[in-house]
Every structure is written in structure tokens, then in C-alpha cells.
């Protein structure tokens, strides 16, 4: 949304069960991203616009990719310049964190009653 200069901005969010993962997709009608920049946008401190045009640190997608991959998921992008973008990521149905042993059960998600159980100890 931040980079979309269209008068009417649209976002579609979808989630489906995909094997042992859930696949989430976020699609917009923004300016799109030329394929030659698809790798660059996931690098830390990288933005495609001058920093004085749009305020951005260039770390958001880097953090998303790191967190998703740490949990065994994948992040992907489908986009062409001037055609909007679709970001997708997969997230395991269980376990949420190898480090803490947190879990989200399939029943919790189906009931729309998301519960996170933490066994983190500092």
C-alpha cells in the first residue's frame, strides 16, 4: 500500500491448506516490481525507491523472509512492472518454533481460535 499511487488501492489476502503447510498470499494493484529486482527487495536495507520519496528502512521483507525460512517455510513473489504484486509464503501447520516448541494445532486454526503456546524460558 505504501508504494501504491493509484486512487483506488486494492489488497486481496488468501490462505489455503497446502499439504503440511498453510499458504498465505497477499496481492495488490500497486506499481508492481520488475522481475530484475525480485531478489534485491529481500536484501537488508534495499529499497527500489529513493529514501527521500517514500520513508522506508528496507528491512521489512528481509525480516519476513528470515522468520518464514527459520520455520521451514518459503517466501515468493510474482510480479511484473505496472501489474501489481503477489507475495506468498508458506507456514508449517505445526510446530511453529523449533527453538521453543510452540505449536498451533489444525483445530485451533479451523475454529478461528488461534492459540499460541510458548515454552520459552529466559
N, C-alpha and C positions, 0 to 999 in steps of 0.2 A: 504494500500500500504506500509505503514511504516514497517509492520511486515512480509511482503511477501518476501521470499528469492528466489523465483523462477526466472528463467531467463526471462521468458515471463509472465508479470503480466497483468491480465485482470480484468476489472470492468464493470459491467452492471448496469445501472440505469434505473429504470422504474417508471412510475407514472400512476395511474388509478383512475377514479372516483369510489368511493365506498360508495354509499348512500349519506349522508350529509358530508362525508369526502373525502379527497384525500388520497390515499395510495401510499407512496413512498417506493421503495425497492432498496437497494444497495447490489450487490452481487459481491464477488471477488473469486479468485482462490488461495487465501493465505493458510496459515497453518491450518486454522480452529480453533475452540475453543471447547475444550472438554465440554460436557454438564454440568459437575460438576462445571464449572467456569462461567456459564451463568449469574448467579446472581451477582457474585463478580465484573465483569467488569463494572457494573453500579454504584458501590460504589466509593465514592470520594477517590482519592489518591491510587487507587488499579490498579496495572498492573500485567500482567501474566509473564512478562519477567523481569530479573534483570535490575535495572536502569542504570547500567554501560554498558549494552549490547545495549539497544535502549533508546534514550532520550525520556522520557515521563513523564508528570506530573500526569497522572492518573485522570484528571478531565474532559476530553473531553466528554466521554459518559455520565458522571454524569450531565453535563450541558445540553446536548441534551435531556436526559430523563426528566429533570426538566422543561425545556422550553416547550417540547411537551405536557407533562402532565398538565402544567398550562393552556394550551389552550384546554384541553379536549381530547387530542389525546393519543395514546399509542405507545410504542416502543417495538419491539420484535426482537428476534434473533433466527435464525435457523442455526445450525452449528454442525459439528462433527469434531473431531481432524483429521487433514490431508485432509479435504474435502472442504476447503473454508468456507465462512460465508455469510449469507444474513441477513442484518439488515433492518428492515422495521419500518416505523412509519406512523401514520395517523395524518392528519391535517385538521381541520374543513374548509369547503368551505367558511364559514362566521361565525361569527365575528372572527377576528384574535386575538384581545385582549379584555378581559373583563374589564381590567383596563383603557384602553384609548379609547375604542370604534372604533379602527381601523378595516377596512374591506377590503377584497379582493373579488371582485364580480366574479361570474362564467364567465361572459362575458369577463372580463379582462384576465382571465386565458386562455379561449378559443381563444381569439385573440392574445395570446402570448404578450400581452401588460400589464404586471403586474404593477399595481399601488397600492401604499400603502398610505392610507390617515391617517394622525395622528391628534389626538386631544389632545395630551399630553401637559400639561401645568406644568411648574416647579414653 
